[in-house]
Amino acid sequence: MSKEQFQGLFFLWVIVIGIELFWLYMTVTSYIYDAGFIAFVITFIASTLIIGAFGIYLVSKHVNWQQNE
C-alpha cells in the first residue's frame, strides 16, 4: 500500500466519522427522540472509532513510507 492510498483511507474514515457525528447531532436536536436510539448511535460511533483506529494502525504497518524516486 502506498502513502497516498493510506491517506485516502484515513480521509475516508474521517468522513465517515463526520457523517456519524452529524447523525448524532441531528438525533439529539430533534424534539422526538428515544434514549435507546441515542445510546445506539453513540455505541455505533464508538465502535467505528475503535475498529477504524485499530484497522488504520494495522494497515500503517504495511505502508511503503519510502519515496520512490
mmCIF file as Biopython writes it, N, C-alpha, C and O atoms, coordinates in Angstrom:
data_model
#
loop_
_atom_site.group_PDB
_atom_site.id
_atom_site.type_symbol
_atom_site.label_atom_id
_atom_site.label_alt_id
_atom_site.label_comp_id
_atom_site.label_asym_id
_atom_site.label_entity_id
_atom_site.label_seq_id
_atom_site.pdbx_PDB_ins_code
_atom_site.Cartn_x
_atom_site.Cartn_y
_atom_site.Cartn_z
_atom_site.occupancy
_atom_site.B_iso_or_equiv
_atom_site.auth_seq_id
_atom_site.auth_asym_id
_atom_site.pdbx_PDB_model_num
ATOM 1   N N  . MET A ? 1  ? 0.852   -1.171 0.000  1.0 0.0 1  A 1 
ATOM 2   C CA . MET A ? 1  ? 0.000   0.000  0.000  1.0 0.0 1  A 1 
ATOM 3   C C  . MET A ? 1  ? 0.899   1.236  0.000  1.0 0.0 1  A 1 
ATOM 4   O O  . MET A ? 1  ? 1.891   1.307  0.726  1.0 0.0 1  A 1 
ATOM 5   N N  . SER A ? 2  ? 0.530   2.189  -0.821 1.0 0.0 2  A 1 
ATOM 6   C CA . SER A ? 2  ? 1.325   3.404  -0.911 1.0 0.0 2  A 1 
ATOM 7   C C  . SER A ? 2  ? 0.861   4.421  0.132  1.0 0.0 2  A 1 
ATOM 8   O O  . SER A ? 2  ? -0.190  4.279  0.758  1.0 0.0 2  A 1 
ATOM 9   N N  . LYS A ? 3  ? 1.684   5.442  0.288  1.0 0.0 3  A 1 
ATOM 10  C CA . LYS A ? 3  ? 1.366   6.505  1.246  1.0 0.0 3  A 1 
ATOM 11  C C  . LYS A ? 3  ? 0.087   7.234  0.837  1.0 0.0 3  A 1 
ATOM 12  O O  . LYS A ? 3  ? -0.706  7.613  1.700  1.0 0.0 3  A 1 
ATOM 13  N N  . GLU A ? 4  ? -0.126  7.434  -0.463 1.0 0.0 4  A 1 
ATOM 14  C CA . GLU A ? 4  ? -1.317  8.123  -0.945 1.0 0.0 4  A 1 
ATOM 15  C C  . GLU A ? 4  ? -2.577  7.299  -0.689 1.0 0.0 4  A 1 
ATOM 16  O O  . GLU A ? 4  ? -3.618  7.856  -0.340 1.0 0.0 4  A 1 
ATOM 17  N N  . GLN A ? 5  ? -2.496  5.995  -0.857 1.0 0.0 5  A 1 
ATOM 18  C CA . GLN A ? 5  ? -3.636  5.134  -0.576 1.0 0.0 5  A 1 
ATOM 19  C C  . GLN A ? 5  ? -3.974  5.154  0.913  1.0 0.0 5  A 1 
ATOM 20  O O  . GLN A ? 5  ? -5.144  5.160  1.295  1.0 0.0 5  A 1 
ATOM 21  N N  . PHE A ? 6  ? -2.942  5.166  1.743  1.0 0.0 6  A 1 
ATOM 22  C CA . PHE A ? 6  ? -3.159  5.223  3.184  1.0 0.0 6  A 1 
ATOM 23  C C  . PHE A ? 6  ? -3.828  6.540  3.572  1.0 0.0 6  A 1 
ATOM 24  O O  . PHE A ? 6  ? -4.732  6.551  4.408  1.0 0.0 6  A 1 
ATOM 25  N N  . GLN A ? 7  ? -3.395  7.643  2.976  1.0 0.0 7  A 1 
ATOM 26  C CA . GLN A ? 7  ? -4.019  8.934  3.263  1.0 0.0 7  A 1 
ATOM 27  C C  . GLN A ? 7  ? -5.471  8.947  2.812  1.0 0.0 7  A 1 
ATOM 28  O O  . GLN A ? 7  ? -6.325  9.511  3.497  1.0 0.0 7  A 1 
ATOM 29  N N  . GLY A ? 8  ? -5.759  8.338  1.676  1.0 0.0 8  A 1 
ATOM 30  C CA . GLY A ? 8  ? -7.137  8.238  1.201  1.0 0.0 8  A 1 
ATOM 31  C C  . GLY A ? 8  ? -8.002  7.435  2.149  1.0 0.0 8  A 1 
ATOM 32  O O  . GLY A ? 8  ? -9.148  7.798  2.414  1.0 0.0 8  A 1 
ATOM 33  N N  . LEU A ? 9  ? -7.452  6.339  2.663  1.0 0.0 9  A 1 
ATOM 34  C CA . LEU A ? 9  ? -8.178  5.520  3.630  1.0 0.0 9  A 1 
ATOM 35  C C  . LEU A ? 9  ? -8.458  6.297  4.908  1.0 0.0 9  A 1 
ATOM 36  O O  . LEU A ? 9  ? -9.551  6.214  5.470  1.0 0.0 9  A 1 
ATOM 37  N N  . PHE A ? 10 ? -7.470  7.047  5.361  1.0 0.0 10 A 1 
ATOM 38  C CA . PHE A ? 10 ? -7.643  7.851  6.567  1.0 0.0 10 A 1 
ATOM 39  C C  . PHE A ? 10 ? -8.710  8.923  6.364  1.0 0.0 10 A 1 
ATOM 40  O O  . PHE A ? 10 ? -9.564  9.115  7.230  1.0 0.0 10 A 1 
ATOM 41  N N  . PHE A ? 11 ? -8.671  9.626  5.226  1.0 0.0 11 A 1 
ATOM 42  C CA . PHE A ? 11 ? -9.663  10.670 4.966  1.0 0.0 11 A 1 
ATOM 43  C C  . PHE A ? 11 ? -11.061 10.089 4.815  1.0 0.0 11 A 1 
ATOM 44  O O  . PHE A ? 11 ? -12.037 10.723 5.216  1.0 0.0 11 A 1 
ATOM 45  N N  . LEU A ? 12 ? -11.175 8.896  4.245  1.0 0.0 12 A 1 
ATOM 46  C CA . LEU A ? 12 ? -12.476 8.229  4.167  1.0 0.0 12 A 1 
ATOM 47  C C  . LEU A ? 12 ? -13.012 7.938  5.560  1.0 0.0 12 A 1 
ATOM 48  O O  . LEU A ? 12 ? -14.200 8.122  5.825  1.0 0.0 12 A 1 
ATOM 49  N N  . TRP A ? 13 ? -12.135 7.485  6.450  1.0 0.0 13 A 1 
ATOM 50  C CA . TRP A ? 13 ? -12.532 7.201  7.829  1.0 0.0 13 A 1 
ATOM 51  C C  . TRP A ? 13 ? -12.980 8.482  8.529  1.0 0.0 13 A 1 
ATOM 52  O O  . TRP A ? 13 ? -13.959 8.470  9.276  1.0 0.0 13 A 1 
ATOM 53  N N  . VAL A ? 14 ? -12.276 9.575  8.294  1.0 0.0 14 A 1 
ATOM 54  C CA . VAL A ? 14 ? -12.653 10.865 8.889  1.0 0.0 14 A 1 
ATOM 55  C C  . VAL A ? 14 ? -14.017 11.316 8.373  1.0 0.0 14 A 1 
ATOM 56  O O  . VAL A ? 14 ? -14.823 11.839 9.142  1.0 0.0 14 A 1 
ATOM 57  N N  . ILE A ? 15 ? -14.284 11.121 7.091  1.0 0.0 15 A 1 
ATOM 58  C CA . ILE A ? 15 ? -15.583 11.499 6.526  1.0 0.0 15 A 1 
ATOM 59  C C  . ILE A ? 15 ? -16.705 10.672 7.151  1.0 0.0 15 A 1 
ATOM 60  O O  . ILE A ? 15 ? -17.765 11.210 7.471  1.0 0.0 15 A 1 
ATOM 61  N N  . VAL A ? 16 ? -16.481 9.378  7.327  1.0 0.0 16 A 1 
ATOM 62  C CA . VAL A ? 16 ? -17.492 8.517  7.944  1.0 0.0 16 A 1 
ATOM 63  C C  . VAL A ? 16 ? -17.770 8.966  9.374  1.0 0.0 16 A 1 
ATOM 64  O O  . VAL A ? 16 ? -18.928 9.030  9.787  1.0 0.0 16 A 1 
ATOM 65  N N  . ILE A ? 17 ? -16.729 9.277  10.131 1.0 0.0 17 A 1 
ATOM 66  C CA . ILE A ? 17 ? -16.909 9.763  11.499 1.0 0.0 17 A 1 
ATOM 67  C C  . ILE A ? 17 ? -17.678 11.081 11.494 1.0 0.0 17 A 1 
ATOM 68  O O  . ILE A ? 17 ? -18.554 11.289 12.334 1.0 0.0 17 A 1 
ATOM 69  N N  . GLY A ? 18 ? -17.360 11.966 10.563 1.0 0.0 18 A 1 
ATOM 70  C CA . GLY A ? 18 ? -18.082 13.227 10.460 1.0 0.0 18 A 1 
ATOM 71  C C  . GLY A ? 18 ? -19.562 13.025 10.181 1.0 0.0 18 A 1 
ATOM 72  O O  . GLY A ? 18 ? -20.404 13.698 10.777 1.0 0.0 18 A 1 
ATOM 73  N N  . ILE A ? 19 ? -19.887 12.101 9.278  1.0 0.0 19 A 1 
ATOM 74  C CA . ILE A ? 19 ? -21.290 11.807 8.981  1.0 0.0 19 A 1 
ATOM 75  C C  . ILE A ? 19 ? -21.996 11.252 10.215 1.0 0.0 19 A 1 
ATOM 76  O O  . ILE A ? 19 ? -23.135 11.619 10.501 1.0 0.0 19 A 1 
ATOM 77  N N  . GLU A ? 20 ? -21.324 10.378 10.934 1.0 0.0 20 A 1 
ATOM 78  C CA . GLU A ? 20 ? -21.930 9.809  12.139 1.0 0.0 20 A 1 
ATOM 79  C C  . GLU A ? 20 ? -22.128 10.867 13.222 1.0 0.0 20 A 1 
ATOM 80  O O  . GLU A ? 20 ? -23.148 10.855 13.912 1.0 0.0 20 A 1 
ATOM 81  N N  . LEU A ? 21 ? -21.180 11.773 13.382 1.0 0.0 21 A 1 
ATOM 82  C CA . LEU A ? 21 ? -21.350 12.843 14.369 1.0 0.0 21 A 1 
ATOM 83  C C  . LEU A ? 21 ? -22.486 13.781 13.971 1.0 0.0 21 A 1 
ATOM 84  O O  . LEU A ? 21 ? -23.223 14.260 14.833 1.0 0.0 21 A 1 
ATOM 85  N N  . PHE A ? 22 ? -22.633 14.046 12.670 1.0 0.0 22 A 1 
ATOM 86  C CA . PHE A ? 22 ? -23.764 14.846 12.201 1.0 0.0 22 A 1 
ATOM 87  C C  . PHE A ? 22 ? -25.081 14.128 12.478 1.0 0.0 22 A 1 
ATOM 88  O O  . PHE A ? 22 ? -26.064 14.757 12.869 1.0 0.0 22 A 1 
ATOM 89  N N  . TRP A ? 23 ? -25.099 12.807 12.274 1.0 0.0 23 A 1 
ATOM 90  C CA . TRP A ? 23 ? -26.281 11.992 12.573 1.0 0.0 23 A 1 
ATOM 91  C C  . TRP A ? 23 ? -26.626 12.101 14.060 1.0 0.0 23 A 1 
ATOM 92  O O  . TRP A ? 23 ? -27.796 12.246 14.415 1.0 0.0 23 A 1 
ATOM 93  N N  . LEU A ? 24 ? -25.616 12.032 14.930 1.0 0.0 24 A 1 
ATOM 94  C CA . LEU A ? 24 ? -25.845 12.178 16.368 1.0 0.0 24 A 1 
ATOM 95  C C  . LEU A ? 24 ? -26.393 13.563 16.681 1.0 0.0 24 A 1 
ATOM 96  O O  . LEU A ? 24 ? -27.331 13.700 17.467 1.0 0.0 24 A 1 
ATOM 97  N N  . TYR A ? 25 ? -25.810 14.593 16.068 1.0 0.0 25 A 1 
ATOM 98  C CA . TYR A ? 25 ? -26.278 15.960 16.294 1.0 0.0 25 A 1 
ATOM 99  C C  . TYR A ? 25 ? -27.742 16.111 15.867 1.0 0.0 25 A 1 
ATOM 100 O O  . TYR A ? 25 ? -28.538 16.704 16.595 1.0 0.0 25 A 1 
ATOM 101 N N  . MET A ? 26 ? -28.097 15.590 14.716 1.0 0.0 26 A 1 
ATOM 102 C CA . MET A ? 26 ? -29.477 15.696 14.241 1.0 0.0 26 A 1 
ATOM 103 C C  . MET A ? 26 ? -30.429 14.887 15.129 1.0 0.0 26 A 1 
ATOM 104 O O  . MET A ? 26 ? -31.578 15.285 15.317 1.0 0.0 26 A 1 
ATOM 105 N N  . THR A ? 27 ? -29.974 13.781 15.666 1.0 0.0 27 A 1 
ATOM 106 C CA . THR A ? 27 ? -30.807 12.967 16.551 1.0 0.0 27 A 1 
ATOM 107 C C  . THR A ? 27 ? -31.058 13.685 17.868 1.0 0.0 27 A 1 
ATOM 108 O O  . THR A ? 27 ? -32.182 13.688 18.370 1.0 0.0 27 A 1 
ATOM 109 N N  . VAL A ? 28 ? -30.026 14.289 18.426 1.0 0.0 28 A 1 
ATOM 110 C CA . VAL A ? 28 ? -30.155 14.948 19.725 1.0 0.0 28 A 1 
ATOM 111 C C  . VAL A ? 28 ? -30.962 16.235 19.605 1.0 0.0 28 A 1 
ATOM 112 O O  . VAL A ? 28 ? -31.731 16.564 20.508 1.0 0.0 28 A 1 
ATOM 113 N N  . THR A ? 29 ? -30.800 16.968 18.506 1.0 0.0 29 A 1 
ATOM 114 C CA . THR A ? 29 ? -31.503 18.239 18.379 1.0 0.0 29 A 1 
ATOM 115 C C  . THR A ? 29 ? -32.958 18.090 17.964 1.0 0.0 29 A 1 
ATOM 116 O O  . THR A ? 29 ? -33.724 19.049 18.055 1.0 0.0 29 A 1 
ATOM 117 N N  . SER A ? 30 ? -33.351 16.908 17.512 1.0 0.0 30 A 1 
ATOM 118 C CA . SER A ? 30 ? -34.767 16.712 17.184 1.0 0.0 30 A 1 
ATOM 119 C C  . SER A ? 30 ? -35.554 16.599 18.491 1.0 0.0 30 A 1 
ATOM 120 O O  . SER A ? 30 ? -35.044 16.116 19.501 1.0 0.0 30 A 1 
ATOM 121 N N  . TYR A ? 31 ? -36.782 17.047 18.447 1.0 0.0 31 A 1 
ATOM 122 C CA . TYR A ? 31 ? -37.589 17.056 19.659 1.0 0.0 31 A 1 
ATOM 123 C C  . TYR A ? 31 ? -38.192 15.696 19.977 1.0 0.0 31 A 1 
ATOM 124 O O  . TYR A ? 31 ? -38.633 15.458 21.101 1.0 0.0 31 A 1 
ATOM 125 N N  . ILE A ? 32 ? -38.212 14.818 19.008 1.0 0.0 32 A 1 
ATOM 126 C CA . ILE A ? 32 ? -38.761 13.478 19.229 1.0 0.0 32 A 1 
ATOM 127 C C  . ILE A ? 32 ? -37.616 12.486 19.092 1.0 0.0 32 A 1 
ATOM 128 O O  . ILE A ? 32 ? -37.223 12.133 17.980 1.0 0.0 32 A 1 
ATOM 129 N N  . TYR A ? 33 ? -37.092 12.045 20.202 1.0 0.0 33 A 1 
ATOM 130 C CA . TYR A ? 33 ? -36.031 11.047 20.164 1.0 0.0 33 A 1 
ATOM 131 C C  . TYR A ? 33 ? -36.180 10.110 21.346 1.0 0.0 33 A 1 
ATOM 132 O O  . TYR A ? 33 ? -36.798 10.439 22.359 1.0 0.0 33 A 1 
ATOM 133 N N  . ASP A ? 34 ? -35.613 8.969  21.190 1.0 0.0 34 A 1 
ATOM 134 C CA . ASP A ? 34 ? -35.661 7.916  22.194 1.0 0.0 34 A 1 
ATOM 135 C C  . ASP A ? 34 ? -34.265 7.751  22.789 1.0 0.0 34 A 1 
ATOM 136 O O  . ASP A ? 34 ? -33.272 7.758  22.062 1.0 0.0 34 A 1 
ATOM 137 N N  . ALA A ? 35 ? -34.192 7.605  24.098 1.0 0.0 35 A 1 
ATOM 138 C CA . ALA A ? 35 ? -32.889 7.458  24.763 1.0 0.0 35 A 1 
ATOM 139 C C  . ALA A ? 35 ? -32.173 6.194  24.283 1.0 0.0 35 A 1 
ATOM 140 O O  . ALA A ? 35 ? -30.946 6.175  24.184 1.0 0.0 35 A 1 
ATOM 141 N N  . GLY A ? 36 ? -32.921 5.162  23.991 1.0 0.0 36 A 1 
ATOM 142 C CA . GLY A ? 36 ? -32.317 3.931  23.485 1.0 0.0 36 A 1 
ATOM 143 C C  . GLY A ? 36 ? -31.687 4.126  22.121 1.0 0.0 36 A 1 
ATOM 144 O O  . GLY A ? 36 ? -30.629 3.565  21.835 1.0 0.0 36 A 1 
ATOM 145 N N  . PHE A ? 37 ? -32.332 4.917  21.280 1.0 0.0 37 A 1 
ATOM 146 C CA . PHE A ? 37 ? -31.778 5.181  19.953 1.0 0.0 37 A 1 
ATOM 147 C C  . PHE A ? 37 ? -30.511 6.017  20.050 1.0 0.0 37 A 1 
ATOM 148 O O  . PHE A ? 37 ? -29.552 5.777  19.316 1.0 0.0 37 A 1 
ATOM 149 N N  . ILE A ? 38 ? -30.497 6.989  20.942 1.0 0.0 38 A 1 
ATOM 150 C CA . ILE A ? 38 ? -29.292 7.805  21.136 1.0 0.0 38 A 1 
ATOM 151 C C  . ILE A ? 38 ? -28.156 6.938  21.669 1.0 0.0 38 A 1 
ATOM 152 O O  . ILE A ? 38 ? -27.006 7.111  21.266 1.0 0.0 38 A 1 
ATOM 153 N N  . ALA A ? 39 ? -28.462 6.019  22.559 1.0 0.0 39 A 1 
ATOM 154 C CA . ALA A ? 39 ? -27.442 5.096  23.055 1.0 0.0 39 A 1 
ATOM 155 C C  . ALA A ? 39 ? -26.899 4.228  21.916 1.0 0.0 39 A 1 
ATOM 156 O O  . ALA A ? 39 ? -25.702 3.945  21.854 1.0 0.0 39 A 1 
ATOM 157 N N  . PHE A ? 40 ? -27.800 3.810  21.014 1.0 0.0 40 A 1 
ATOM 158 C CA . PHE A ? 40 ? -27.369 3.028  19.856 1.0 0.0 40 A 1 
ATOM 159 C C  . PHE A ? 40 ? -26.427 3.838  18.975 1.0 0.0 40 A 1 
ATOM 160 O O  . PHE A ? 40 ? -25.398 3.321  18.540 1.0 0.0 40 A 1 
ATOM 161 N N  . VAL A ? 41 ? -26.759 5.094  18.704 1.0 0.0 41 A 1 
ATOM 162 C CA . VAL A ? 41 ? -25.934 5.941  17.849 1.0 0.0 41 A 1 
ATOM 163 C C  . VAL A ? 41 ? -24.564 6.167  18.485 1.0 0.0 41 A 1 
ATOM 164 O O  . VAL A ? 41 ? -23.544 6.098  17.799 1.0 0.0 41 A 1 
ATOM 165 N N  . ILE A ? 42 ? -24.534 6.434  19.781 1.0 0.0 42 A 1 
ATOM 166 C CA . ILE A ? 42 ? -23.252 6.649  20.466 1.0 0.0 42 A 1 
ATOM 167 C C  . ILE A ? 42 ? -22.412 5.377  20.452 1.0 0.0 42 A 1 
ATOM 168 O O  . ILE A ? 42 ? -21.199 5.440  20.254 1.0 0.0 42 A 1 
ATOM 169 N N  . THR A ? 43 ? -23.038 4.233  20.657 1.0 0.0 43 A 1 
ATOM 170 C CA . THR A ? 43 ? -22.324 2.960  20.604 1.0 0.0 43 A 1 
ATOM 171 C C  . THR A ? 43 ? -21.793 2.695  19.201 1.0 0.0 43 A 1 
ATOM 172 O O  . THR A ? 43 ? -20.678 2.201  19.035 1.0 0.0 43 A 1 
ATOM 173 N N  . PHE A ? 44 ? -22.590 3.023  18.200 1.0 0.0 44 A 1 
ATOM 174 C CA . PHE A ? 44 ? -22.175 2.848  16.815 1.0 0.0 44 A 1 
ATOM 175 C C  . PHE A ? 44 ? -20.961 3.714  16.491 1.0 0.0 44 A 1 
ATOM 176 O O  . PHE A ? 44 ? -20.022 3.252  15.843 1.0 0.0 44 A 1 
ATOM 177 N N  . ILE A ? 45 ? -20.981 4.968  16.940 1.0 0.0 45 A 1 
ATOM 178 C CA . ILE A ? 45 ? -19.858 5.869  16.710 1.0 0.0 45 A 1 
ATOM 179 C C  . ILE A ? 45 ? -18.613 5.374  17.441 1.0 0.0 45 A 1 
ATOM 180 O O  . ILE A ? 45 ? -17.516 5.393  16.882 1.0 0.0 45 A 1 
ATOM 181 N N  . ALA A ? 46 ? -18.775 4.937  18.677 1.0 0.0 46 A 1 
ATOM 182 C CA . ALA A ? 46 ? -17.631 4.429  19.438 1.0 0.0 46 A 1 
ATOM 183 C C  . ALA A ? 46 ? -17.037 3.190  18.759 1.0 0.0 46 A 1 
ATOM 184 O O  . ALA A ? 46 ? -15.816 3.045  18.694 1.0 0.0 46 A 1 
ATOM 185 N N  . SER A ? 47 ? -17.889 2.308  18.260 1.0 0.0 47 A 1 
ATOM 186 C CA . SER A ? 47 ? -17.406 1.113  17.559 1.0 0.0 47 A 1 
ATOM 187 C C  . SER A ? 47 ? -16.646 1.486  16.299 1.0 0.0 47 A 1 
ATOM 188 O O  . SER A ? 47 ? -15.604 0.901  16.003 1.0 0.0 47 A 1 
ATOM 189 N N  . THR A ? 48 ? -17.161 2.453  15.557 1.0 0.0 48 A 1 
ATOM 190 C CA . THR A ? 48 ? -16.485 2.896  14.344 1.0 0.0 48 A 1 
ATOM 191 C C  . THR A ? 48 ? -15.124 3.503  14.671 1.0 0.0 48 A 1 
ATOM 192 O O  . THR A ? 48 ? -14.146 3.261  13.964 1.0 0.0 48 A 1 
ATOM 193 N N  . LEU A ? 49 ? -15.062 4.292  15.743 1.0 0.0 49 A 1 
ATOM 194 C CA . LEU A ? 49 ? -13.790 4.877  16.147 1.0 0.0 49 A 1 
ATOM 195 C C  . LEU A ? 49 ? -12.767 3.806  16.508 1.0 0.0 49 A 1 
ATOM 196 O O  . LEU A ? 49 ? -11.622 3.856  16.060 1.0 0.0 49 A 1 
ATOM 197 N N  . ILE A ? 50 ? -13.182 2.849  17.312 1.0 0.0 50 A 1 
ATOM 198 C CA . ILE A ? 50 ? -12.253 1.813  17.777 1.0 0.0 50 A 1 
ATOM 199 C C  . ILE A ? 50 ? -11.811 0.909  16.637 1.0 0.0 50 A 1 
ATOM 200 O O  . ILE A ? 50 ? -10.616 0.672  16.463 1.0 0.0 50 A 1 
ATOM 201 N N  . ILE A ? 51 ? -12.756 0.404  15.861 1.0 0.0 51 A 1 
ATOM 202 C CA . ILE A ? 51 ? -12.415 -0.510 14.771 1.0 0.0 51 A 1 
ATOM 203 C C  . ILE A ? 51 ? -11.612 0.218  13.694 1.0 0.0 51 A 1 
ATOM 204 O O  . ILE A ? 51 ? -10.649 -0.332 13.159 1.0 0.0 51 A 1 
ATOM 205 N N  . GLY A ? 52 ? -12.003 1.448  13.374 1.0 0.0 52 A 1 
ATOM 206 C CA . GLY A ? 52 ? -11.271 2.213  12.366 1.0 0.0 52 A 1 
ATOM 207 C C  . GLY A ? 52 ? -9.859  2.545  12.803 1.0 0.0 52 A 1 
ATOM 208 O O  . GLY A ? 52 ? -8.922  2.420  12.014 1.0 0.0 52 A 1 
ATOM 209 N N  . ALA A ? 53 ? -9.692  2.962  14.038 1.0 0.0 53 A 1 
ATOM 210 C CA . ALA A ? 53 ? -8.355  3.292  14.537 1.0 0.0 53 A 1 
ATOM 211 C C  . ALA A ? 53 ? -7.459  2.056  14.558 1.0 0.0 53 A 1 
ATOM 212 O O  . ALA A ? 53 ? -6.287  2.126  14.186 1.0 0.0 53 A 1 
ATOM 213 N N  . PHE A ? 54 ? -8.006  0.941  14.988 1.0 0.0 54 A 1 
ATOM 214 C CA . PHE A ? 54 ? -7.222  -0.297 15.023 1.0 0.0 54 A 1 
ATOM 215 C C  . PHE A ? 54 ? -6.884  -0.754 13.606 1.0 0.0 54 A 1 
ATOM 216 O O  . PHE A ? 54 ? -5.768  -1.204 13.346 1.0 0.0 54 A 1 
ATOM 217 N N  . GLY A ? 55 ? -7.841  -0.640 12.694 1.0 0.0 55 A 1 
ATOM 218 C CA . GLY A ? 55 ? -7.591  -1.018 11.305 1.0 0.0 55 A 1 
ATOM 219 C C  . GLY A ? 55 ? -6.541  -0.144 10.659 1.0 0.0 55 A 1 
ATOM 220 O O  . GLY A ? 55 ? -5.663  -0.644 9.955  1.0 0.0 55 A 1 
ATOM 221 N N  . ILE A ? 56 ? -6.620  1.156  10.888 1.0 0.0 56 A 1 
ATOM 222 C CA . ILE A ? 56 ? -5.616  2.060  10.320 1.0 0.0 56 A 1 
ATOM 223 C C  . ILE A ? 56 ? -4.246  1.787  10.931 1.0 0.0 56 A 1 
ATOM 224 O O  . ILE A ? 56 ? -3.232  1.875  10.239 1.0 0.0 56 A 1 
ATOM 225 N N  . TYR A ? 57 ? -4.209  1.458  12.213 1.0 0.0 57 A 1 
ATOM 226 C CA . TYR A ? 57 ? -2.935  1.102  12.856 1.0 0.0 57 A 1 
ATOM 227 C C  . TYR A ? 57 ? -2.325  -0.137 12.188 1.0 0.0 57 A 1 
ATOM 228 O O  . TYR A ? 57 ? -1.126  -0.170 11.909 1.0 0.0 57 A 1 
ATOM 229 N N  . LEU A ? 58 ? -3.154  -1.147 11.937 1.0 0.0 58 A 1 
ATOM 230 C CA . LEU A ? 58 ? -2.642  -2.363 11.303 1.0 0.0 58 A 1 
ATOM 231 C C  . LEU A ? 58 ? -2.208  -2.101 9.869  1.0 0.0 58 A 1 
ATOM 232 O O  . LEU A ? 58 ? -1.172  -2.607 9.436  1.0 0.0 58 A 1 
ATOM 233 N N  . VAL A ? 59 ? -2.983  -1.321 9.128  1.0 0.0 59 A 1 
ATOM 234 C CA . VAL A ? 59 ? -2.645  -1.029 7.740  1.0 0.0 59 A 1 
ATOM 235 C C  . VAL A ? 59 ? -1.375  -0.185 7.657  1.0 0.0 59 A 1 
ATOM 236 O O  . VAL A ? 59 ? -0.590  -0.336 6.721  1.0 0.0 59 A 1 
ATOM 237 N N  . SER A ? 60 ? -1.170  0.699  8.626  1.0 0.0 60 A 1 
ATOM 238 C CA . SER A ? 60 ? 0.007   1.570  8.583  1.0 0.0 60 A 1 
ATOM 239 C C  . SER A ? 60 ? 1.304   0.773  8.665  1.0 0.0 60 A 1 
ATOM 240 O O  . SER A ? 60 ? 2.354   1.268  8.255  1.0 0.0 60 A 1 
ATOM 241 N N  . LYS A ? 61 ? 1.254   -0.437 9.181  1.0 0.0 61 A 1 
ATOM 242 C CA . LYS A ? 61 ? 2.451   -1.266 9.233  1.0 0.0 61 A 1 
ATOM 243 C C  . LYS A ? 61 ? 2.861   -1.759 7.848  1.0 0.0 61 A 1 
ATOM 244 O O  . LYS A ? 61 ? 4.008   -2.159 7.648  1.0 0.0 61 A 1 
ATOM 245 N N  . HIS A ? 62 ? 1.926   -1.733 6.884  1.0 0.0 62 A 1 
ATOM 246 C CA . HIS A ? 62 ? 2.206   -2.228 5.545  1.0 0.0 62 A 1 
ATOM 247 C C  . HIS A ? 62 ? 2.362   -1.098 4.526  1.0 0.0 62 A 1 
ATOM 248 O O  . HIS A ? 62 ? 2.427   -1.354 3.323  1.0 0.0 62 A 1 
ATOM 249 N N  . VAL A ? 63 ? 2.420   0.127  4.991  1.0 0.0 63 A 1 
ATOM 250 C CA . VAL A ? 63 ? 2.566   1.266  4.084  1.0 0.0 63 A 1 
ATOM 251 C C  . VAL A ? 63 ? 4.033   1.428  3.725  1.0 0.0 63 A 1 
ATOM 252 O O  . VAL A ? 63 ? 4.915   1.351  4.581  1.0 0.0 63 A 1 
ATOM 253 N N  . ASN A ? 64 ? 4.270   1.650  2.458  1.0 0.0 64 A 1 
ATOM 254 C CA . ASN A ? 64 ? 5.630   1.927  2.000  1.0 0.0 64 A 1 
ATOM 255 C C  . ASN A ? 64 ? 5.895   3.408  2.206  1.0 0.0 64 A 1 
ATOM 256 O O  . ASN A ? 64 ? 5.466   4.228  1.394  1.0 0.0 64 A 1 
ATOM 257 N N  . TRP A ? 65 ? 6.587   3.763  3.267  1.0 0.0 65 A 1 
ATOM 258 C CA . TRP A ? 65 ? 6.822   5.164  3.622  1.0 0.0 65 A 1 
ATOM 259 C C  . TRP A ? 65 ? 7.966   5.763  2.820  1.0 0.0 65 A 1 
ATOM 260 O O  . TRP A ? 65 ? 8.165   6.977  2.851  1.0 0.0 65 A 1 
ATOM 261 N N  . GLN A ? 66 ? 8.717   4.944  2.109  1.0 0.0 66 A 1 
ATOM 262 C CA . GLN A ? 66 ? 9.848   5.439  1.316  1.0 0.0 66 A 1 
ATOM 263 C C  . GLN A ? 66 ? 9.341   6.076  0.029  1.0 0.0 66 A 1 
ATOM 264 O O  . GLN A ? 66 ? 8.436   5.550  -0.619 1.0 0.0 66 A 1 
ATOM 265 N N  . GLN A ? 67 ? 9.922   7.198  -0.330 1.0 0.0 67 A 1 
ATOM 266 C CA . GLN A ? 67 ? 9.562   7.867  -1.575 1.0 0.0 67 A 1 
ATOM 267 C C  . GLN A ? 67 ? 10.331  7.207  -2.718 1.0 0.0 67 A 1 
ATOM 268 O O  . GLN A ? 67 ? 11.560  7.137  -2.700 1.0 0.0 67 A 1 
ATOM 269 N N  . ASN A ? 68 ? 9.591   6.728  -3.706 1.0 0.0 68 A 1 
ATOM 270 C CA . ASN A ? 68 ? 10.235  6.119  -4.882 1.0 0.0 68 A 1 
ATOM 271 C C  . ASN A ? 68 ? 10.649  7.234  -5.829 1.0 0.0 68 A 1 
ATOM 272 O O  . ASN A ? 68 ? 9.815   7.992  -6.325 1.0 0.0 68 A 1 
ATOM 273 N N  . GLU A ? 69 ? 11.943  7.320  -6.068 1.0 0.0 69 A 1 
ATOM 274 C CA . GLU A ? 69 ? 12.457  8.371  -6.945 1.0 0.0 69 A 1 
ATOM 275 C C  . GLU A ? 69 ? 13.162  7.776  -8.117 1.0 0.0 69 A 1 
ATOM 276 O O  . GLU A ? 69 ? 13.665  8.506  -8.971 1.0 0.0 69 A 1 
#
